[in-house]
Every structure is written in C-alpha cells, then in structure tokens.
Amino acid sequence: MTSHARGGTRPAVLLDCDPGHDDVFAILVALARAELVAVTAVSGNAPLQASVRNALITLQLAGADVPVHVGADRPLVREPRHAAYIHGESGLDGPSLPPLTREPSSVPAVRAILDAAEARDDLWLVATGPLTNVARAMREEPGLASRLRGVSIMGGNYGPGNVTAAAEFNIWADPEAAAEVFESGANLVLAGLDLTHQFMMRPSHIDAVRALSTPLAAFGAELLTFFADAYARTFGGEPEGPLHDPCAVMAVTDPHLFTSADYHVAVETAGELTRGATVIDRRTGSRAQRPNTTVLETIDAGAAFDVLLSSMRHDAGGMSAR
C-alpha cells in the first residue's frame, strides 16, 4: 500500500459511496488528502436517489467541483435494504439539509469507473457502500481488477456483525457483488468492523469538530451527534459511533496509520443465518488459503482524528478537484 503519506504525492481516488453520515467524512478526507477524481453513488445506507443527493450536498458544502455519477439502485440479485435505523430516512438526519444547487453527471457510475481506470494507471477505487457498482464495472471490463492500483473497501468483519450476528451491513446488503470483488484478483484492502470500531466518535471528538467554528464543521458536528445517538439507541451504551468509512480512505492516503496482515477473505452468499459473512482465513500452515486481501488490524485513532480535523479545516476554495 504505497500512497500519500505525510507530504507525498496525493493518490488518485474514485470514491464509490452511499451517504450515510460516515460517507460524508470519507468524502471530506478524500478531498483534502487525495486527488478525488469522481464520486459514484450506490443504493445502501439510503436509497439511491438520497445517496446521490447527499453526495452532491457534501461536495456543495465543501465547495468542491467533483462530479457525482449515479450508480445501482438495487443489489445484483436481491431486494434493496437500507439503514434508516442509523442514518434516518434522509440518510443524513440530524442537520438541516441545504437546498441542492448541483446536478449529478449524465455519465453512469460504471462508465465513470471504467473511464477513470482507462485514463490513468494509478487509480484507487475506494468503496464505502455495498459493492454493486464495483462488481458491475468488473463484469463490464474483466481487466479492470488488474488495471486499478487497488480497491480499498469498508466492509466485513471477523468478530460480531452490525446488521446480523454474522455480517456487516455493506457486505450483507449485496453479498453476491462482494463475493465477485473478493474473487476478482484485484489488490484489495479491507477496513472491517474490527478495525473501524477502534475509531469511535465520542462527545469530546464532536466538541472538537464543532470548535472549528465553520459552517461545514457545524454541519459535521450535527451529523456526528445524530450518528452517535443512533448507535446508542440501536446497540446500547454511551452515545458514540464508529466512523467507518474514512478509514477506507485513510488506508490509501495515510497508510502509516494502520497495521495489517494478508489473509484470504471469502463472502457467504447461501447461508440463511450467515448471509454476507466475511470468512477471513486466519489459519497458518498448508491448510490456509492463499491470501487475497490486506486486512487492516489496528489504527492510530488519535492521529486519524487529527487527519479528520485537518481535512475539515480546509477553505472551501481549496477543496476543488485536483
């Protein structure tokens, strides 16, 4: 995983997402730390129309001239399922959403992914929602997996899931797409729940965001407050929430923040109780399967939060496409 780290060249990133509170912060980190060439939206945390709107709103608030492309409105073979219990009906419940002044691109998401990968040989595809768009692009162009610099995925789990006992939401929402991506041969990096739950947003973190005293920071603080409260309502405990999606971006832009190990990852598509489970083969010896994924294991949470704050300090005019 070679990429931008502390002053190096910004990696080229196409962000495939389903905003979703934490996707907003993934977009902001990508704007500040990467060359964000495009955003593609997919059905996931919210229905596709809301995901597109929420991506546009985020870029509008950040003053960033980055195109948003419309992707899949449903999984490859299953009915769409969403996460209003965490993100609300809008996908970004909490703050008042401003009037939208931007339009999505007329170029579909799959075409945008293929065009971006064709135009350059250093493209990272960062996927923070269900992997439907990614799998469709790989079906359209089988050589895509080898042309990408890599695919950094937020999804999966080794310990307990967050939508079922066995599965994390992004993989569970479209397990067939996820299975195809993990079998693709691409250079894969995985930020699963075991990693992202080390990056918790607590009241002190929300206060630090709010203290930046900008309209974007105020919006972000309200998002984090709703998100933390939703996690407490859903899972119990104190009002705090894991900021999943920026981890997949920082894995590309700031890989020094993480430790990792290589494992074979497969996705369960047939099990009634285990739909969407990521089976991570941590065995050693001759019976272990050949690794196909770099699995992130630890994060320097304090330094990662500094990256998040730094990303939100950028002036709007400095967050345009590069």
Buried (B, 14 or more C-beta within 10 A) or exposed (E): BEBBBEEEEBBBBBBBBBBBBBBBBBBBBBBBBBBBBBBBBBBBBBBBEBBBBBBBBBBBBBBBEBBBBBBBBBBBEBEBBBBBEBBBEBBBBBBEBEEEEEEBBEBBBBBBBBBBBEEEEBBBBBBBBBBBBBBBBBBEBEEBBEBBBBBBBBBBBBEEBBBBEBBBBBBBBBBBBBBBBBBBEBBBBBBBBBBBBBBBBEEEBBEBBBEBEBEBBBBBBBBBBBBBBBBBEEEEEEBBBBBBBBBBBBBBBBBEBBEBEEBBBBBBBEEEEBBBBBBBBEEEEEEEEEBBBBBBBEBBBEEBBBBBBEBBEBEBEEBBEE
